[in-house]
Structures are given as structure tokens and as C-alpha cells.
Amino acid sequence: MLKRPKDQQLTIQALGLGKVNRTVEVEATPQILGMVKKVSHLVSVSE
């Protein structure tokens, strides 16, 4: 993984991501949306 702050690394892993071009589908709960907002500069989101 790229050198990122530990909290960002853990958030990416919690979302089920971690490798380049990985795609996951998750339900848009407030907790998930908060995690996505935290790493929004690293991921792209489509609904």
C-alpha cells in the first residue's frame, strides 16, 4: 500500500478496498458515508 496515514489505510481496508482498481458495493449507511468522506481523495463513488 502507498504511504498513507495509518487511519486512512485502516479506513480503506474497512471499506473492503486496498488494491488499485478494486470495486466494492456497500450499503450507504451513515458510517460508510463517513468513511468514504474521510478518504474521498483516494476513492471514487458512483451510486
C-alpha positions as CSV (number, residue, x, y, z in Angstrom):
1,M,0.0,0.0,0.0
2,L,1.1,3.6,-0.6
3,K,2.5,5.5,2.3
4,R,-0.6,7.0,3.8
5,P,-1.5,7.8,7.4
6,K,-2.5,4.7,9.4
7,D,-6.1,5.9,9.9
8,Q,-6.6,6.2,6.1
9,Q,-5.1,2.8,5.5
10,L,-7.4,1.2,8.1
11,T,-10.4,3.0,6.6
12,I,-9.6,1.8,3.1
13,Q,-9.3,-1.8,4.4
14,A,-12.5,-1.5,6.4
15,L,-14.3,-0.5,3.2
16,G,-13.0,-3.7,1.5
17,L,-10.6,-1.8,-0.7
18,G,-6.8,-2.0,-0.7
19,K,-5.6,-2.7,-4.2
20,V,-5.7,-0.4,-7.2
21,N,-8.9,-0.7,-9.3
22,R,-10.8,-2.7,-6.6
23,T,-14.5,-2.3,-6.7
24,V,-16.9,-3.0,-3.9
25,E,-20.7,-2.4,-3.4
26,V,-21.8,-1.5,0.1
27,E,-25.0,-0.1,1.6
28,A,-24.9,3.7,2.1
29,T,-25.2,3.8,5.8
30,P,-24.1,6.9,7.8
31,Q,-21.0,5.0,9.0
32,I,-20.0,4.0,5.4
33,L,-20.6,7.5,4.1
34,G,-18.4,8.9,6.9
35,M,-15.6,6.6,6.0
36,V,-15.9,7.4,2.3
37,K,-15.8,11.1,3.1
38,K,-12.6,10.6,5.1
39,V,-10.8,9.0,2.1
40,S,-12.7,10.8,-0.7
41,H,-9.5,12.0,-2.2
42,L,-8.4,8.3,-2.7
43,V,-11.6,6.8,-4.0
44,S,-14.4,7.5,-6.5
45,V,-18.0,6.8,-5.7
46,S,-21.0,6.1,-8.0
47,E,-24.5,5.5,-6.9
